[in-house]
């Protein structure tokens, strides 16, 4: 069955071009998109972790897993693995500088934590890049730092450490508009911190704020400095001054805390080869989204269609294609919760697997996929670290798709999705991003989506999809799974991998 489905996808991909949503794709892709649309409809309310909308989506995924002939692989014979979490949110915030208000989530956001001050009034000092060697004393002050991401300049951790060492009461990081590979997006949906129950919560006693660069002029009014010139110089990595700001920043926050639980959805397709029964391949995508948040262009529902409902739907499509007929190796289908809150569902699963961890041979994760331009080049995470990279190369080559390493390592995408906890645990894992050639229309489309679609309400079922690209990737994924699950050698680490932990 899988071969016929893959062949159908490939033939459709060869004959169809990019199309708006009004043009009906082939039946397999239409079924995939219908399910993606259902999972990310307003009825699911954005599937925020711990919400009723997420629970409805989880029930729907479990229903489809059952109909496809999978076996429950959650806790106590169920489809679900409950993940305990604790959440802290800023319910309301009032910030003024010299009496002038700043708009919460539009001009600034705040990282909440149990030890953060809820009321504060302190003077401000602009300190450039906030390098430890140049910051100087800042006792009781709030330091303003340009948040660059450049070699040779302080990192976020460096800036925070320098501010703490200087005695600062808080740190305001200017969100760098010059970081064009992933430009800042305002407004933020909300300000929350969520962590696994029983793990250490954020412990900062400093106020930690992120500032929209457009609001810097309000922050430093009366200083005689040109805010636009400072932002431009900071984005370019040029020297920046240090100066005191007239007037104090006053802040008043209301916090809300709650315990919550949200389930991973897990289904098993047993293998057919008893000798490979302890070499399960975990196929994963994250079910959670942002949910309701600050409105953008009049829409406050963050549906998360491509991030990541569409690829939970693709897991379901693969399970349906098999209809209970196994590959040689077992396949564990995993729709993880809490990815948007810090990979919480995948971390919990890796720490508390519902199958023996020694029996997990690999993870293939689906996230960060945007079929909005032709699939001619595919970024493969951990390409040269495990044999999964060789498998991806072979399948891609058979389809005329080139592969590459991550061309934008500064974005740290490898560590920002659910493959990362598996790699940390010593389990070979990989994931993919649609690639582009610099200066092409594909790059322009990619950049535009990250400005207007990523973590935005506009990532919904009405957006443009390149149907041929979607089918091409779906075909690639089906073929890759078949290859990894059926070939004789088990997935393995490559000698010299810098990602492999010292000991498993």
C-alpha positions as CSV (number, residue, x, y, z in Angstrom):
1,X,0.0,0.0,0.0
2,X,2.7,2.5,0.9
3,X,4.4,2.0,-2.5
4,X,1.1,2.8,-4.3
5,X,0.5,5.9,-2.2
6,X,4.1,7.1,-2.8
7,X,3.8,6.5,-6.5
8,X,0.5,8.4,-6.6
9,X,2.0,11.3,-4.8
10,X,5.0,11.3,-7.1
11,X,2.9,11.2,-10.3
12,X,0.7,14.0,-9.1
13,X,3.8,16.1,-8.1
14,X,5.2,15.7,-11.6
15,X,2.1,17.0,-13.3
16,X,0.9,19.8,-11.1
17,X,2.2,23.3,-10.5
18,X,1.9,25.8,-7.8
19,X,-1.7,26.7,-7.1
20,X,-3.8,28.9,-5.0
21,X,-6.1,27.2,-2.4
22,X,-9.0,27.4,-4.9
23,X,-7.3,24.8,-7.2
24,X,-8.1,21.3,-6.0
25,X,-5.0,19.1,-5.6
26,X,-4.8,15.4,-6.1
27,X,-6.9,13.1,-3.7
28,X,-4.0,12.2,-1.3
29,X,-2.9,15.8,-0.9
30,X,-6.5,17.0,-0.6
31,X,-7.1,14.5,2.2
32,X,-4.0,15.6,3.9
33,X,-4.9,19.3,3.7
34,X,-8.5,18.6,4.8
35,X,-7.2,17.0,8.0
36,X,-4.6,19.8,8.5
37,X,-7.4,22.3,8.1
38,X,-9.6,20.5,10.6
39,X,-6.8,20.3,13.1
40,X,-6.1,24.0,12.8
41,X,-9.6,25.3,12.4
42,X,-11.0,27.9,14.8
43,X,-13.0,25.1,16.4
44,X,-9.6,23.9,17.9
45,X,-8.9,27.4,19.2
46,X,-5.2,27.2,18.2
47,X,-4.5,24.1,20.3
48,X,-2.7,26.0,23.1
49,X,-1.0,23.6,25.5
50,X,-3.3,22.7,28.3
51,X,-6.4,24.1,26.7
52,X,-9.8,22.5,25.8
53,X,-9.0,23.2,22.2
54,X,-5.8,21.2,22.4
55,X,-7.7,18.3,24.1
56,X,-10.2,18.3,21.3
57,X,-7.4,18.0,18.8
58,X,-5.7,15.2,20.8
59,X,-9.0,13.3,20.8
60,X,-9.3,13.7,17.1
61,X,-5.7,12.5,16.5
62,X,-6.3,9.4,18.7
63,X,-9.5,8.7,16.8
64,X,-7.6,8.7,13.5
65,X,-4.7,6.6,14.9
66,X,-7.3,4.0,16.0
67,X,-9.1,4.0,12.6
68,X,-5.7,3.5,10.9
69,X,-5.0,0.4,12.8
70,X,-2.4,1.6,15.2
71,X,-2.2,0.3,18.8
72,X,-2.4,2.6,21.8
73,X,1.1,3.5,23.0
74,X,0.4,5.9,25.8
75,X,0.1,5.3,29.5
76,X,-1.8,2.4,30.9
77,X,-2.9,1.1,27.5
78,X,-4.3,4.5,26.4
79,X,-3.5,6.7,23.4
80,X,-2.3,9.5,25.7
81,X,0.7,10.3,27.9
82,X,-0.2,13.1,30.3
83,X,2.6,15.7,30.7
84,X,2.5,17.7,34.0
85,X,3.5,21.3,33.7
86,X,3.4,24.6,35.6
87,X,2.7,27.9,33.9
88,X,3.3,31.5,34.9
89,X,1.8,34.3,32.8
90,X,1.7,38.1,32.9
91,X,-2.0,38.8,33.1
92,X,-1.5,42.6,32.9
93,X,1.4,45.0,32.7
94,X,1.8,48.7,33.0
95,X,5.1,50.3,31.9
96,X,6.0,53.9,31.8
97,X,9.2,55.8,31.1
98,X,9.3,59.3,32.5
99,X,5.5,59.1,32.7
100,X,5.1,58.0,29.0
101,X,3.4,54.6,28.6
102,X,4.7,51.7,26.5
103,X,2.3,49.2,25.1
104,X,2.5,45.7,26.5
105,X,3.2,43.0,23.7
106,X,3.5,45.8,21.1
107,X,6.4,47.9,22.4
108,X,7.8,45.4,24.9
109,X,7.3,41.9,26.3
110,X,8.6,40.4,29.6
111,X,9.9,37.0,30.5
112,X,7.9,36.0,33.5
113,X,9.3,34.0,36.4
114,X,8.5,33.3,40.1
115,X,11.3,35.5,41.3
116,X,10.8,38.5,39.0
117,X,9.8,41.8,40.6
118,X,6.1,42.7,40.1
119,X,6.6,46.4,40.9
120,X,9.7,48.3,40.1
121,X,10.9,51.9,39.5
122,X,14.5,52.4,38.5
123,X,16.7,54.7,36.4
124,X,17.8,53.6,32.9
125,X,21.3,53.4,31.3
126,X,21.9,52.6,27.6
127,X,24.9,50.4,27.5
128,X,25.4,49.4,23.9
129,X,26.1,45.7,23.5
130,X,26.4,45.3,27.3
131,X,29.8,43.7,27.2
132,X,31.2,42.8,30.6
133,X,34.4,44.8,29.8
134,X,32.5,48.0,29.0
135,X,29.2,47.9,31.0
136,X,30.6,49.4,34.2
137,X,28.6,49.8,37.4
138,X,24.8,49.7,37.0
139,X,23.7,49.0,40.6
140,X,20.0,49.4,40.9
141,X,19.6,50.5,37.3
142,X,17.9,48.9,34.3
143,X,20.4,48.5,31.4
144,X,19.4,48.8,27.8
145,X,21.3,46.4,25.5
146,X,21.3,45.9,21.8
147,X,20.4,42.3,21.2
148,X,22.7,41.4,18.3
149,X,23.5,37.9,17.1
150,X,27.0,38.4,15.7
151,X,30.4,36.6,16.2
152,X,32.7,38.7,18.4
153,X,29.8,40.5,20.2
154,X,28.1,39.5,23.5
155,X,25.5,36.8,23.3
156,X,22.2,36.9,25.2
157,X,23.7,34.9,28.0
158,X,26.8,37.2,28.0
159,X,24.6,40.3,28.3
160,X,22.6,38.8,31.1
161,X,25.6,37.7,33.1
162,X,27.3,41.2,32.6
163,X,24.1,42.9,33.8
164,X,23.9,40.7,36.9
165,X,27.6,41.2,37.7
166,X,27.1,45.0,37.4
167,X,24.3,44.9,39.9
168,X,21.5,45.8,37.5
169,X,17.9,45.7,38.6
170,X,16.8,44.7,35.1
171,X,17.8,44.3,31.5
172,X,16.0,45.5,28.4
173,X,17.1,43.8,25.2
174,X,16.4,45.7,21.9
175,X,15.0,43.1,19.5
176,X,17.5,43.5,16.6
177,X,15.8,44.4,13.2
178,X,19.1,43.7,11.5
179,X,18.8,40.0,12.2
180,X,17.2,39.5,8.8
181,X,17.4,35.6,8.8
182,X,14.7,35.7,11.4
183,X,13.4,39.3,11.8
184,X,11.6,40.3,15.0
185,X,7.9,40.0,14.9
186,X,5.6,42.3,16.8
187,X,3.2,42.1,18.6
188,X,3.9,39.0,20.7
189,X,0.9,36.7,21.3
190,X,1.3,36.8,25.1
191,X,4.0,36.6,27.8
192,X,4.1,33.2,29.5
193,X,6.7,30.8,30.8
194,X,5.9,27.1,31.1
195,X,8.1,24.3,32.5
196,X,7.8,20.6,33.3
197,X,6.4,20.0,36.8
198,X,9.2,19.0,39.2
199,X,11.9,20.8,37.1
200,X,13.5,24.0,38.3
201,X,11.5,27.1,37.3
202,X,13.1,30.3,35.9
203,X,15.0,31.9,38.8
204,X,15.9,35.3,37.6
205,X,15.3,38.1,40.2
206,X,16.1,40.7,37.5
207,X,13.4,42.2,35.3
208,X,14.0,40.8,31.8
209,X,12.3,42.7,29.0
210,X,12.5,42.7,25.2
211,X,12.0,46.0,23.4
212,X,10.6,46.7,20.0
213,X,13.3,48.8,18.3
214,X,10.6,51.2,17.2
215,X,10.0,52.1,20.8
216,X,13.6,53.0,21.7
217,X,12.9,56.7,21.0
218,X,10.3,56.7,23.8
219,X,12.7,55.0,26.1
220,X,15.6,57.4,25.6
221,X,13.7,60.7,25.0
222,X,15.5,63.7,26.2
223,X,19.0,62.1,26.1
224,X,20.1,63.9,22.9
225,X,20.6,60.6,21.2
226,X,19.1,59.5,17.8
227,X,17.3,56.2,18.4
228,X,17.1,55.3,14.7
229,X,20.9,55.9,14.4
230,X,21.6,53.7,17.4
231,X,19.5,50.9,16.1
232,X,21.1,51.0,12.7
233,X,24.6,51.1,14.2
234,X,23.8,48.2,16.6
235,X,22.4,46.1,13.8
236,X,25.6,46.7,11.8
237,X,27.8,45.8,14.8
238,X,29.3,49.3,14.9
239,X,30.6,50.9,18.1
240,X,27.8,52.1,20.4
241,X,27.9,54.7,23.3
242,X,27.0,54.4,26.9
243,X,24.8,57.0,28.5
244,X,22.3,57.6,31.2
245,X,18.7,58.1,30.3
246,X,16.6,60.9,31.7
247,X,13.7,59.7,33.8
248,X,13.0,56.4,35.4
249,X,11.2,53.3,34.2
250,X,8.2,52.3,36.3
251,X,6.6,48.8,36.0
252,X,3.7,47.1,37.6
253,X,2.8,43.5,36.7
254,X,0.0,41.1,37.6
255,X,1.0,37.5,37.4
256,X,-1.1,34.4,37.1
257,X,0.0,30.8,37.9
258,X,-1.5,27.4,37.3
259,X,-0.7,23.8,37.2
260,X,-1.8,22.0,34.0
261,X,-1.6,18.8,32.2
262,X,-1.5,18.2,28.4
263,X,-1.1,14.9,26.6
264,X,1.2,13.5,24.0
265,X,-0.8,11.3,21.6
266,X,1.1,8.0,20.9
267,X,0.3,5.1,18.6
268,X,2.3,2.1,17.6
269,X,2.5,0.2,14.3
270,X,4.2,-3.1,15.3
271,X,7.0,-4.3,13.2
272,X,7.0,-7.5,11.2
273,X,10.6,-8.7,11.9
274,X,11.0,-10.1,15.4
275,X,14.8,-9.6,15.1
276,X,14.1,-5.8,14.8
277,X,11.4,-5.5,17.5
278,X,13.7,-3.4,19.7
279,X,14.5,-0.9,17.0
280,X,11.4,1.4,17.0
281,X,11.5,4.5,14.8
282,X,9.7,7.4,16.4
283,X,7.9,9.7,13.8
284,X,6.9,12.9,15.5
285,X,5.3,16.3,14.9
286,X,3.9,18.7,17.5
287,X,0.2,19.1,18.0
288,X,0.2,22.3,20.1
289,X,0.0,25.8,18.8
290,X,-0.2,29.3,20.3
291,X,-4.0,29.5,20.7
292,X,-5.7,32.9,21.2
293,X,-3.4,35.9,21.5
294,X,-2.8,39.5,20.7
295,X,-4.6,40.3,17.4
296,X,-2.6,40.9,14.2
297,X,-4.5,42.6,11.4
298,X,-7.7,42.0,13.3
299,X,-7.2,38.3,13.8
300,X,-6.4,37.0,17.3
301,X,-6.5,33.2,16.7
302,X,-3.0,31.7,16.1
303,X,-4.2,28.6,14.3
304,X,-0.8,27.0,13.6
305,X,-1.6,25.3,10.3
306,X,1.9,24.8,9.0
307,X,3.3,25.0,12.5
308,X,2.5,22.1,13.0
309,X,-1.0,20.8,12.4
310,X,-0.2,19.9,8.7
311,X,2.5,17.5,9.8
312,X,0.5,15.8,12.5
313,X,-1.9,15.3,9.6
314,X,0.9,13.8,7.6
315,X,1.7,11.3,10.3
316,X,-2.0,10.3,10.2
317,X,-1.9,10.0,6.4
318,X,1.0,7.6,6.7
319,X,-0.7,5.5,9.3
320,X,-3.9,5.4,7.1
321,X,-1.8,4.3,4.1
322,X,-0.5,1.3,6.1
323,X,-3.8,0.3,7.6
324,X,-2.1,-1.8,10.3
325,X,0.4,-3.4,7.9
326,X,3.8,-3.0,9.5
327,X,7.2,-2.3,8.3
328,X,10.1,-4.5,9.4
329,X,10.8,-2.2,12.3
330,X,8.1,-0.9,14.7
331,X,6.9,2.7,14.1
332,X,5.9,4.9,17.1
333,X,3.7,7.8,15.9
334,X,4.0,10.7,18.3
335,X,2.0,13.9,18.3
336,X,3.8,15.9,21.0
337,X,2.4,18.7,23.3
338,X,4.2,21.7,24.6
339,X,6.7,22.2,21.8
340,X,5.9,25.9,21.6
341,X,6.5,26.2,25.3
342,X,10.0,24.7,25.2
343,X,9.8,21.1,23.7
344,X,8.1,20.0,26.9
345,X,6.1,17.0,25.5
346,X,9.2,15.5,23.7
347,X,11.4,16.2,26.7
348,X,8.9,14.4,28.9
349,X,8.6,11.5,26.5
350,X,12.3,11.0,26.3
351,X,12.6,11.2,30.1
352,X,9.6,8.9,30.6
353,X,9.3,6.8,27.5
354,X,6.2,4.5,27.1
355,X,8.5,2.0,25.5
356,X,12.0,1.0,26.6
357,X,14.4,3.8,25.7
358,X,16.9,1.2,24.6
359,X,14.4,0.1,22.1
360,X,14.1,3.5,20.3
361,X,16.4,3.4,17.3
362,X,15.8,6.8,15.8
363,X,13.5,9.8,15.5
364,X,12.3,11.6,12.4
365,X,10.7,14.8,13.3
366,X,8.4,17.0,11.1
367,X,8.4,20.7,11.9
368,X,9.7,23.9,10.4
369,X,8.3,22.8,7.0
370,X,6.8,25.5,4.7
371,X,5.6,24.1,1.3
372,X,5.1,27.6,-0.1
373,X,7.7,27.4,-2.9
374,X,9.2,24.6,-5.1
375,X,11.0,21.8,-3.2
376,X,14.4,21.8,-5.1
377,X,16.6,22.0,-2.0
378,X,16.1,20.5,1.4
379,X,18.0,21.4,4.6
380,X,18.6,18.2,6.6
381,X,19.4,18.7,10.3
382,X,22.3,16.6,11.6
383,X,23.0,15.6,8.0
384,X,26.5,14.2,8.6
385,X,25.9,13.1,12.2
386,X,23.9,9.9,11.7
387,X,23.0,7.4,9.0
388,X,19.7,9.1,8.7
389,X,21.5,11.8,6.7
390,X,22.6,9.2,4.2
391,X,19.1,7.9,3.9
392,X,17.7,11.4,3.4
393,X,20.4,12.1,0.7
394,X,19.5,8.9,-1.1
395,X,15.7,9.5,-1.1
396,X,16.1,13.1,-2.1
397,X,18.5,12.2,-4.9
398,X,16.0,9.8,-6.4
399,X,13.5,12.7,-6.6
400,X,16.0,15.2,-8.0
401,X,16.1,17.2,-4.7
402,X,19.4,18.5,-3.5
403,X,20.2,18.5,0.3
404,X,22.3,20.9,2.4
405,X,23.5,21.6,5.9
406,X,21.7,24.4,7.8
407,X,22.8,27.6,6.0
408,X,21.6,29.7,8.9
409,X,23.1,28.2,12.1
410,X,22.7,31.5,14.0
411,X,18.9,30.7,14.1
412,X,19.7,27.5,16.1
413,X,16.9,25.6,14.5
414,X,18.3,22.2,15.3
415,X,17.8,22.8,19.0
416,X,14.4,24.5,18.6
417,X,12.3,21.5,17.6
418,X,11.4,18.1,19.0
419,X,14.3,16.2,17.5
420,X,16.6,17.8,20.0
421,X,15.7,15.9,23.1
422,X,16.3,12.6,21.2
423,X,19.7,13.8,20.0
424,X,20.5,14.9,23.6
425,X,19.6,11.3,24.7
426,X,22.0,9.8,22.2
427,X,19.2,8.7,19.8
428,X,19.9,9.4,16.1
429,X,17.4,12.0,14.9
430,X,16.8,14.3,12.0
431,X,14.4,17.0,10.7
432,X,14.0,19.1,7.6
433,X,13.5,22.7,6.4
434,X,12.6,23.7,2.8
435,X,15.8,25.3,1.4
436,X,16.3,28.0,-1.3
437,X,19.0,29.5,-3.4
438,X,20.1,33.0,-2.3
439,X,18.5,35.7,-4.3
440,X,15.7,33.6,-5.8
441,X,12.0,34.1,-5.6
442,X,11.9,31.1,-3.2
443,X,14.1,33.0,-0.8
444,X,11.8,36.0,-1.0
445,X,8.8,33.9,-0.3
446,X,10.6,32.2,2.6
447,X,11.6,35.5,4.2
448,X,8.1,37.0,3.7
449,X,6.5,34.0,5.5
450,X,8.8,34.5,8.5
451,X,7.8,38.1,8.6
452,X,4.0,37.6,8.2
453,X,3.1,34.0,8.9
454,X,5.5,32.5,11.5
455,X,3.8,32.4,14.9
456,X,1.1,34.6,13.5
457,X,-2.7,34.2,13.1
458,X,-2.1,34.3,9.4
459,X,-0.7,30.7,9.6
460,X,-4.1,29.3,8.9
461,X,-5.8,27.1,6.3
462,X,-6.5,30.0,4.0
463,X,-2.8,30.7,3.2
464,X,-1.1,30.0,-0.1
465,X,0.3,26.5,-0.6
466,X,2.5,25.3,-3.4
467,X,0.7,22.0,-3.9
468,X,3.5,20.4,-5.9
469,X,6.0,21.2,-3.2
470,X,3.6,19.8,-0.6
471,X,3.2,16.5,-2.5
472,X,7.0,16.3,-3.2
473,X,7.8,16.5,0.5
474,X,5.0,14.1,1.5
475,X,6.4,11.7,-1.1
476,X,9.9,12.2,0.3
477,X,8.8,11.5,3.8
478,X,6.8,8.4,3.0
479,X,9.8,7.0,1.0
480,X,12.3,7.9,3.8
481,X,10.3,6.1,6.4
482,X,10.0,3.0,4.3
483,X,13.7,3.0,3.7
484,X,14.7,3.5,7.3
485,X,12.1,1.1,8.7
486,X,12.8,-1.7,6.2
487,X,16.5,-1.7,5.5
488,X,18.8,-4.2,7.3
489,X,21.1,-1.8,9.1
490,X,19.7,0.1,12.1
491,X,20.1,3.9,12.2
492,X,23.5,4.7,13.7
493,X,25.8,7.6,14.7
494,X,28.7,8.6,12.4
495,X,32.2,8.6,13.8
496,X,33.2,12.0,14.9
497,X,29.7,13.5,15.3
498,X,29.8,16.5,17.5
499,X,26.2,16.0,18.5
500,X,26.5,12.5,19.9
501,X,26.6,12.6,23.7
502,X,29.8,11.2,25.3
503,X,27.9,8.2,26.7
504,X,24.4,6.9,26.0
